[in-house]
């Protein structure tokens, strides 16, 4: 295997581990309130930006 094969393999494994960790963190019942408080964040940002542009 060449160096680029090893880099690709290692990068794939690292990304898989990070994604698994994030899924595990996001789906834990303990974190539900924290994540639910951010579910309409995109809509709140649009409201704030439109108020700044109107005034």
FIKOL-82841 format. One record per atom (N, C-alpha, C, O, CB): x negated, y negated, z; atom name. Coordinates in nm, 4 decimals. Last residue first. Glycine has a CB too. Example, Ala and Ser with C-alpha at 12.3 -4.5 7.8 and 13.67 -1.06 7.14 Angstrom:
# residues 2
+----------+----------+----------+------+
:        u :        v :        w : site :
+----------+----------+----------+------+
:  -1.2850 :   0.2250 :   0.7080 :    N :
:  -1.3670 :   0.1060 :   0.7140 :   CA :
:  -1.2900 :  -0.0030 :   0.7870 :    C :
:  -1.3409 :  -0.1138 :   0.8039 :    O :
:  -1.4084 :   0.0598 :   0.5725 :   CB :
:  -1.3190 :   0.5690 :   0.7800 :    N :
:  -1.2300 :   0.4500 :   0.7800 :   CA :
:  -1.3200 :   0.3300 :   0.7800 :    C :
:  -1.4236 :   0.3319 :   0.8465 :    O :
:  -1.1308 :   0.4473 :   0.9046 :   CB :
+----------+----------+----------+------+
***
This chain:
# residues 55
+----------+----------+----------+------+
:        u :        v :        w : site :
+----------+----------+----------+------+
:   3.4239 :  -4.8613 :   1.0612 :    N :
:   3.4103 :  -4.9823 :   1.1401 :   CA :
:   3.2997 :  -5.0639 :   1.0965 :    C :
:   3.2750 :  -5.1701 :   1.1536 :    O :
:   3.3941 :  -4.9527 :   1.2801 :   CB :
:   3.4103 :  -4.6361 :   0.8990 :    N :
:   3.5279 :  -4.7237 :   0.8891 :   CA :
:   3.5047 :  -4.8582 :   0.9553 :    C :
:   3.5596 :  -4.9590 :   0.9110 :    O :
:   3.6487 :  -4.6567 :   0.9516 :   CB :
:   3.1808 :  -4.4974 :   0.9711 :    N :
:   3.1847 :  -4.5607 :   0.8383 :   CA :
:   3.3020 :  -4.6552 :   0.8242 :    C :
:   3.2949 :  -4.7480 :   0.7435 :    O :
:   3.1913 :  -4.4552 :   0.7295 :   CB :
:   3.2452 :  -4.3987 :   1.2235 :    N :
:   3.1320 :  -4.4908 :   1.2108 :   CA :
:   3.1376 :  -4.5654 :   1.0769 :    C :
:   3.1030 :  -4.6833 :   1.0703 :    O :
:   2.9983 :  -4.4140 :   1.2238 :   CB :
:   3.4545 :  -4.2252 :   1.1605 :    N :
:   3.4814 :  -4.3412 :   1.2452 :   CA :
:   3.3695 :  -4.4442 :   1.2341 :    C :
:   3.3960 :  -4.5644 :   1.2352 :    O :
:   3.4990 :  -4.2980 :   1.3912 :   CB :
:   3.3224 :  -4.0324 :   1.0118 :    N :
:   3.4206 :  -4.1166 :   0.9429 :   CA :
:   3.4555 :  -4.2387 :   1.0274 :    C :
:   3.4835 :  -4.3453 :   0.9724 :    O :
:   3.5479 :  -4.0359 :   0.9108 :   CB :
:   3.1592 :  -3.9131 :   1.2097 :    N :
:   3.0975 :  -3.9854 :   1.0976 :   CA :
:   3.1974 :  -4.0752 :   1.0265 :    C :
:   3.1608 :  -4.1849 :   0.9844 :    O :
:   3.0372 :  -3.8870 :   0.9980 :   CB :
:   3.3543 :  -3.7960 :   1.3743 :    N :
:   3.2639 :  -3.8972 :   1.4283 :   CA :
:   3.2022 :  -3.9792 :   1.3162 :    C :
:   3.1937 :  -4.1016 :   1.3262 :    O :
:   3.1539 :  -3.8318 :   1.5128 :   CB :
:   3.4767 :  -3.6136 :   1.1993 :    N :
:   3.5557 :  -3.7198 :   1.2610 :   CA :
:   3.4661 :  -3.8313 :   1.3131 :    C :
:   3.4986 :  -3.9490 :   1.2975 :    O :
:   3.6413 :  -3.6637 :   1.3747 :   CB :
:   3.2594 :  -3.4451 :   1.1392 :    N :
:   3.3216 :  -3.5227 :   1.0324 :   CA :
:   3.4043 :  -3.6380 :   1.0893 :    C :
:   3.4028 :  -3.7482 :   1.0344 :    O :
:   3.4098 :  -3.4322 :   0.9454 :   CB :
:   3.2144 :  -3.3322 :   1.3913 :    N :
:   3.1105 :  -3.4150 :   1.3299 :   CA :
:   3.1683 :  -3.5008 :   1.2180 :    C :
:   3.1304 :  -3.6169 :   1.2033 :    O :
:   2.9968 :  -3.3272 :   1.2756 :   CB :
:   3.4488 :  -3.1840 :   1.4260 :    N :
:   3.4212 :  -3.2964 :   1.5154 :   CA :
:   3.3155 :  -3.3873 :   1.4556 :    C :
:   3.3260 :  -3.5093 :   1.4683 :    O :
:   3.3763 :  -3.2464 :   1.6531 :   CB :
:   3.4161 :  -2.9878 :   1.2287 :    N :
:   3.5271 :  -3.0821 :   1.2188 :   CA :
:   3.5051 :  -3.2037 :   1.3070 :    C :
:   3.5390 :  -3.3153 :   1.2676 :    O :
:   3.6575 :  -3.0142 :   1.2562 :   CB :
:   3.1947 :  -2.8517 :   1.3257 :    N :
:   3.1878 :  -2.9170 :   1.1946 :   CA :
:   3.2997 :  -3.0193 :   1.1788 :    C :
:   3.2788 :  -3.1261 :   1.1212 :    O :
:   3.1956 :  -2.8126 :   1.0819 :   CB :
:   3.2903 :  -2.7482 :   1.5699 :    N :
:   3.1829 :  -2.8478 :   1.5682 :   CA :
:   3.1774 :  -2.9220 :   1.4342 :    C :
:   3.1572 :  -3.0434 :   1.4317 :    O :
:   3.0478 :  -2.7805 :   1.5966 :   CB :
:   3.4722 :  -2.5625 :   1.6535 :    N :
:   3.5179 :  -2.6687 :   1.5644 :   CA :
:   3.4151 :  -2.7813 :   1.5540 :    C :
:   3.4511 :  -2.8969 :   1.5316 :    O :
:   3.6516 :  -2.7244 :   1.6130 :   CB :
:   3.3277 :  -2.3901 :   1.8227 :    N :
:   3.3857 :  -2.3377 :   1.6998 :   CA :
:   3.4368 :  -2.4453 :   1.6059 :    C :
:   3.4440 :  -2.4204 :   1.4855 :    O :
:   3.4969 :  -2.2448 :   1.7327 :   CB :
:   3.2068 :  -2.4366 :   2.0659 :    N :
:   3.1430 :  -2.4941 :   1.9471 :   CA :
:   3.2123 :  -2.4557 :   1.8175 :    C :
:   3.1601 :  -2.4862 :   1.7102 :    O :
:   2.9992 :  -2.4513 :   1.9407 :   CB :
:   3.3374 :  -2.2965 :   2.2571 :    N :
:   3.3378 :  -2.4418 :   2.2714 :   CA :
:   3.2784 :  -2.5114 :   2.1489 :    C :
:   3.2977 :  -2.6315 :   2.1302 :    O :
:   3.2604 :  -2.4821 :   2.3963 :   CB :
:   3.2816 :  -2.0339 :   2.1936 :    N :
:   3.4136 :  -2.0865 :   2.1600 :   CA :
:   3.4170 :  -2.2387 :   2.1703 :    C :
:   3.4930 :  -2.3032 :   2.0981 :    O :
:   3.5197 :  -2.0256 :   2.2515 :   CB :
:   3.0269 :  -2.0024 :   2.3064 :    N :
:   3.0414 :  -2.0039 :   2.1617 :   CA :
:   3.1759 :  -2.0617 :   2.1193 :    C :
:   3.1832 :  -2.1320 :   2.0186 :    O :
:   3.0252 :  -1.8637 :   2.1062 :   CB :
:   3.0890 :  -2.0151 :   2.5806 :    N :
:   2.9884 :  -2.1049 :   2.5245 :   CA :
:   3.0038 :  -2.1154 :   2.3730 :    C :
:   2.9948 :  -2.2247 :   2.3172 :    O :
:   2.8472 :  -2.0564 :   2.5603 :   CB :
:   3.2724 :  -1.8048 :   2.6102 :    N :
:   3.3129 :  -1.9438 :   2.6346 :   CA :
:   3.2168 :  -2.0421 :   2.5697 :    C :
:   3.2594 :  -2.1412 :   2.5105 :    O :
:   3.3212 :  -1.9713 :   2.7846 :   CB :
:   3.1109 :  -1.5748 :   2.5463 :    N :
:   3.2291 :  -1.6112 :   2.4681 :   CA :
:   3.2681 :  -1.7572 :   2.4869 :    C :
:   3.2942 :  -1.8267 :   2.3888 :    O :
:   3.3456 :  -1.5221 :   2.5057 :   CB :
:   2.9006 :  -1.4633 :   2.6794 :    N :
:   2.8729 :  -1.5834 :   2.6008 :   CA :
:   2.9944 :  -1.6347 :   2.5248 :    C :
:   2.9824 :  -1.7289 :   2.4464 :    O :
:   2.7617 :  -1.5559 :   2.5038 :   CB :
:   2.9993 :  -1.2304 :   2.7958 :    N :
:   2.9501 :  -1.3358 :   2.8839 :   CA :
:   2.9319 :  -1.4684 :   2.8080 :    C :
:   2.9467 :  -1.5752 :   2.8675 :    O :
:   2.8173 :  -1.2930 :   2.9481 :   CB :
:   3.0462 :  -1.0505 :   2.5888 :    N :
:   3.1596 :  -1.1225 :   2.6469 :   CA :
:   3.1166 :  -1.2392 :   2.7361 :    C :
:   3.1906 :  -1.3366 :   2.7499 :    O :
:   3.2453 :  -1.0267 :   2.7268 :   CB :
:   2.8261 :  -1.0641 :   2.3118 :    N :
:   2.8428 :  -1.0330 :   2.4539 :   CA :
:   2.9591 :  -1.1129 :   2.5108 :    C :
:   2.9699 :  -1.2324 :   2.4836 :    O :
:   2.7130 :  -1.0628 :   2.5326 :   CB :
:   2.7798 :  -1.1433 :   2.0542 :    N :
:   2.8974 :  -1.0602 :   2.0785 :   CA :
:   2.9143 :  -1.0189 :   2.2239 :    C :
:   3.0079 :  -0.9456 :   2.2562 :    O :
:   2.8905 :  -0.9381 :   1.9936 :   CB :
:   2.5416 :  -1.2866 :   2.0537 :    N :
:   2.6656 :  -1.3550 :   2.0160 :   CA :
:   2.7897 :  -1.2742 :   2.0526 :    C :
:   2.8948 :  -1.3324 :   2.0794 :    O :
:   2.6659 :  -1.3838 :   1.8670 :   CB :
:   2.3471 :  -1.0954 :   2.1267 :    N :
:   2.3704 :  -1.2130 :   2.2111 :   CA :
:   2.5066 :  -1.2754 :   2.1816 :    C :
:   2.5790 :  -1.3130 :   2.2739 :    O :
:   2.2592 :  -1.3169 :   2.1901 :   CB :
:   2.3679 :  -0.9155 :   1.9115 :    N :
:   2.3895 :  -0.8677 :   2.0472 :   CA :
:   2.4221 :  -0.9848 :   2.1393 :    C :
:   2.5137 :  -0.9758 :   2.2210 :    O :
:   2.2658 :  -0.7915 :   2.0983 :   CB :
:   2.2992 :  -1.0859 :   1.7012 :    N :
:   2.4313 :  -1.0234 :   1.7046 :   CA :
:   2.4636 :  -0.9761 :   1.8453 :    C :
:   2.5755 :  -0.9951 :   1.8930 :    O :
:   2.4387 :  -0.9058 :   1.6058 :   CB :
:   2.0348 :  -1.1452 :   1.7790 :    N :
:   2.1341 :  -1.2519 :   1.7716 :   CA :
:   2.2759 :  -1.1957 :   1.7721 :    C :
:   2.3640 :  -1.2521 :   1.8369 :    O :
:   2.1118 :  -1.3364 :   1.6464 :   CB :
:   1.9155 :  -0.8891 :   1.7623 :    N :
:   1.9175 :  -0.9621 :   1.8882 :   CA :
:   2.0219 :  -1.0723 :   1.8893 :    C :
:   2.0907 :  -1.0914 :   1.9897 :    O :
:   1.7816 :  -1.0207 :   1.9160 :   CB :
:   1.9482 :  -0.8384 :   1.4887 :    N :
:   2.0105 :  -0.7495 :   1.5859 :   CA :
:   2.0217 :  -0.8200 :   1.7214 :    C :
:   2.1252 :  -0.8116 :   1.7876 :    O :
:   1.9297 :  -0.6181 :   1.5993 :   CB :
:   1.7851 :  -1.0422 :   1.3861 :    N :
:   1.9291 :  -1.0416 :   1.3577 :   CA :
:   2.0035 :  -0.9527 :   1.4566 :    C :
:   2.1115 :  -0.9892 :   1.5031 :    O :
:   1.9556 :  -0.9940 :   1.2138 :   CB :
:   1.5330 :  -0.9613 :   1.4858 :    N :
:   1.5902 :  -1.0911 :   1.5245 :   CA :
:   1.7409 :  -1.0962 :   1.4992 :    C :
:   1.8159 :  -1.1486 :   1.5815 :    O :
:   1.5210 :  -1.2045 :   1.4478 :   CB :
:   1.5048 :  -0.7145 :   1.3544 :    N :
:   1.5070 :  -0.7197 :   1.5007 :   CA :
:   1.5683 :  -0.8507 :   1.5491 :    C :
:   1.6473 :  -0.8509 :   1.6435 :    O :
:   1.3649 :  -0.7034 :   1.5575 :   CB :
:   1.5035 :  -0.8002 :   1.0855 :    N :
:   1.6048 :  -0.7070 :   1.1327 :   CA :
:   1.6174 :  -0.7126 :   1.2846 :    C :
:   1.7285 :  -0.7151 :   1.3376 :    O :
:   1.5715 :  -0.5648 :   1.0876 :   CB :
:   1.2731 :  -0.9598 :   1.0836 :    N :
:   1.4028 :  -1.0223 :   1.0590 :   CA :
:   1.5160 :  -0.9322 :   1.1071 :    C :
:   1.6141 :  -0.9810 :   1.1632 :    O :
:   1.4198 :  -1.0541 :   0.9097 :   CB :
:   1.0808 :  -0.7576 :   1.1305 :    N :
:   1.0958 :  -0.8691 :   1.2248 :   CA :
:   1.2321 :  -0.9359 :   1.2070 :    C :
:   1.2994 :  -0.9655 :   1.3057 :    O :
:   0.9825 :  -0.9728 :   1.2052 :   CB :
:   1.1129 :  -0.5964 :   0.9016 :    N :
:   1.1369 :  -0.5400 :   1.0345 :   CA :
:   1.1586 :  -0.6512 :   1.1365 :    C :
:   1.2471 :  -0.6396 :   1.2213 :    O :
:   1.0192 :  -0.4505 :   1.0774 :   CB :
:   1.0388 :  -0.7799 :   0.7006 :    N :
:   1.1718 :  -0.7193 :   0.7007 :   CA :
:   1.2072 :  -0.6642 :   0.8386 :    C :
:   1.3189 :  -0.6834 :   0.8865 :    O :
:   1.1795 :  -0.6079 :   0.5960 :   CB :
:   0.7720 :  -0.8296 :   0.7695 :    N :
:   0.8697 :  -0.9386 :   0.7723 :   CA :
:   1.0126 :  -0.8850 :   0.7762 :    C :
:   1.0975 :  -0.9388 :   0.8473 :    O :
:   0.8514 :  -1.0297 :   0.6505 :   CB :
:   0.6625 :  -0.5767 :   0.7225 :    N :
:   0.6601 :  -0.6330 :   0.8576 :   CA :
:   0.7628 :  -0.7451 :   0.8704 :    C :
:   0.8326 :  -0.7542 :   0.9713 :    O :
:   0.5192 :  -0.6853 :   0.8923 :   CB :
:   0.7049 :  -0.5551 :   0.4444 :    N :
:   0.7592 :  -0.4562 :   0.5371 :   CA :
:   0.7679 :  -0.5124 :   0.6778 :    C :
:   0.8701 :  -0.4972 :   0.7448 :    O :
:   0.6740 :  -0.3299 :   0.5364 :   CB :
:   0.5635 :  -0.7759 :   0.3432 :    N :
:   0.7060 :  -0.7633 :   0.3202 :   CA :
:   0.7719 :  -0.6667 :   0.4170 :    C :
:   0.8818 :  -0.6925 :   0.4661 :    O :
:   0.7311 :  -0.7193 :   0.1795 :   CB :
:   0.3038 :  -0.7083 :   0.4291 :    N :
:   0.3656 :  -0.8334 :   0.4743 :   CA :
:   0.5173 :  -0.8260 :   0.4570 :    C :
:   0.5916 :  -0.8656 :   0.5468 :    O :
:   0.3079 :  -0.9546 :   0.3961 :   CB :
:   0.2651 :  -0.4687 :   0.2881 :    N :
:   0.2652 :  -0.4694 :   0.4349 :   CA :
:   0.3325 :  -0.5939 :   0.4894 :    C :
:   0.4095 :  -0.5864 :   0.5851 :    O :
:   0.1224 :  -0.4600 :   0.4887 :   CB :
:   0.2728 :  -0.5638 :   0.0239 :    N :
:   0.3692 :  -0.4626 :   0.0690 :   CA :
:   0.3792 :  -0.4618 :   0.2211 :    C :
:   0.4889 :  -0.4549 :   0.2764 :    O :
:   0.3291 :  -0.3229 :   0.0178 :   CB :
:   0.0527 :  -0.7327 :   0.0233 :    N :
:   0.1854 :  -0.7926 :   0.0094 :   CA :
:   0.2955 :  -0.6930 :   0.0471 :    C :
:   0.4005 :  -0.7335 :   0.0970 :    O :
:   0.2063 :  -0.8423 :  -0.1344 :   CB :
:  -0.1545 :  -0.5464 :   0.0465 :    N :
:  -0.1317 :  -0.6415 :   0.1555 :   CA :
:   0.0084 :  -0.7034 :   0.1457 :    C :
:   0.0747 :  -0.7240 :   0.2473 :    O :
:  -0.2393 :  -0.7524 :   0.1535 :   CB :
:  -0.0418 :  -0.2233 :  -0.0740 :    N :
:  -0.1175 :  -0.3471 :  -0.0820 :   CA :
:  -0.0823 :  -0.4377 :   0.0352 :    C :
:   0.0086 :  -0.4085 :   0.1129 :    O :
:  -0.0908 :  -0.4185 :  -0.2153 :   CB :
:  -0.0847 :   0.1190 :   0.0000 :    N :
:   0.0000 :   0.0000 :   0.0000 :   CA :
:  -0.0884 :  -0.1242 :   0.0000 :    C :
:  -0.1935 :  -0.1293 :   0.0640 :    O :
:   0.0959 :  -0.0004 :   0.1227 :   CB :
+----------+----------+----------+------+
***
